[in-house]
Amino acid sequence: MLRNVAPLKGGYMITSIVGFIISAMYVFPRSERWGFTFVLFFTLMFVASMISMTYGPDEAMYHVGHKRTFVSEIKK
């Protein structure tokens, strides 16, 4: 189903947390529609970062950090 999934960076989670707090405290009181939209967006970002922290099979991580080799580059 989901193959070759690499974990997200820590900055992604921090961005989602800070964005949620700013949206909930500053944007939502001024505009409920935009506040709800931003809160939902940053919540989904946080959920995605939590899902990427789960352990997967080791075989799915073999490709991480390796460049793809194209046939045209091998022939050179």
C-alpha positions as CSV (number, residue, x, y, z in Angstrom):
1,M,0.0,0.0,0.0
2,L,2.3,2.8,1.2
3,R,5.8,1.9,0.0
4,N,9.1,3.8,0.5
5,V,7.7,6.3,3.1
6,A,10.3,8.3,4.9
7,P,9.6,10.1,8.2
8,L,8.9,13.8,8.2
9,K,11.4,16.3,9.6
10,G,11.0,17.6,13.2
11,G,10.4,21.1,11.9
12,Y,7.2,19.9,10.2
13,M,5.8,19.0,13.6
14,I,6.9,22.2,15.2
15,T,5.4,24.2,12.4
16,S,2.1,22.5,12.9
17,I,2.1,23.1,16.6
18,V,3.0,26.8,16.4
19,G,0.6,27.3,13.5
20,F,-2.2,25.7,15.5
21,I,-1.5,27.9,18.5
22,I,-1.3,31.1,16.4
23,S,-4.5,30.2,14.5
24,A,-6.4,29.3,17.7
25,M,-5.4,32.4,19.6
26,Y,-5.1,35.2,17.0
27,V,-6.9,34.2,13.8
28,F,-10.0,32.4,15.2
29,P,-11.2,35.3,17.4
30,R,-11.0,37.7,14.4
31,S,-12.5,35.5,11.7
32,E,-14.2,32.2,12.6
33,R,-14.2,30.9,9.1
34,W,-10.4,31.5,8.5
35,G,-9.6,30.5,12.0
36,F,-11.4,27.1,11.7
37,T,-9.7,26.5,8.3
38,F,-6.2,27.2,9.6
39,V,-6.8,25.2,12.8
40,L,-8.0,22.2,10.7
41,F,-5.1,22.5,8.3
42,F,-2.4,22.6,11.1
43,T,-4.2,19.7,12.9
44,L,-4.0,17.6,9.8
45,M,-0.3,18.5,9.5
46,F,0.2,17.4,13.1
47,V,-1.6,14.1,12.5
48,A,0.6,13.5,9.4
49,S,3.7,14.0,11.5
50,M,2.5,11.6,14.1
51,I,1.7,9.0,11.5
52,S,5.2,9.3,10.0
53,M,6.7,8.6,13.4
54,T,5.3,5.1,13.6
55,Y,7.6,2.2,12.9
56,G,7.5,0.5,9.5
57,P,9.3,-2.4,8.0
58,D,13.0,-1.9,7.6
59,E,12.8,-2.8,3.9
60,A,10.8,0.4,3.2
61,M,13.7,2.6,4.4
62,Y,16.5,1.1,2.2
63,H,16.0,3.7,-0.5
64,V,16.4,6.7,1.8
65,G,19.5,8.7,1.0
66,H,20.2,6.9,-2.2
67,K,20.0,8.6,-5.6
68,R,18.3,6.9,-8.4
69,T,20.5,5.7,-11.2
70,F,19.1,6.0,-14.6
71,V,20.0,3.7,-17.5
72,S,21.3,6.7,-19.5
73,E,23.8,7.6,-16.8
74,I,25.0,4.0,-16.6
75,K,25.8,3.8,-20.3
76,K,28.1,6.9,-20.2
